[in-house]
Amino acid sequence: MSRVSALSRGFVILGIVLVAAGLLMPVLRKVPYLGRLPGDIRIERPGFTFFFPLTTSILLSIVISLAARLFVRR
């Protein structure tokens, strides 16, 4: 496979993943503890809110890595 072909294939896959993530957003917001786990950082001040879902990001990264390992065998 040529380098240009591999790059274009990567962009197509990235686009599909982004569209799927966008379509799943309303569903994922209804998951009870997603985004509200211990370790997620939330700072609220008058007129300002900062939210960094650290634990949720780590958990999702582990789940996605395991799923990719299951589906992508070389």
ABEGO torsion letter per residue (X at the ends): XBAAAAAAAAAAAAAAAAAAAAAAAAAAAABAABGABBGBBBBBBBGBBBBBBAAAAAAAAAAAAAAAAAABBX
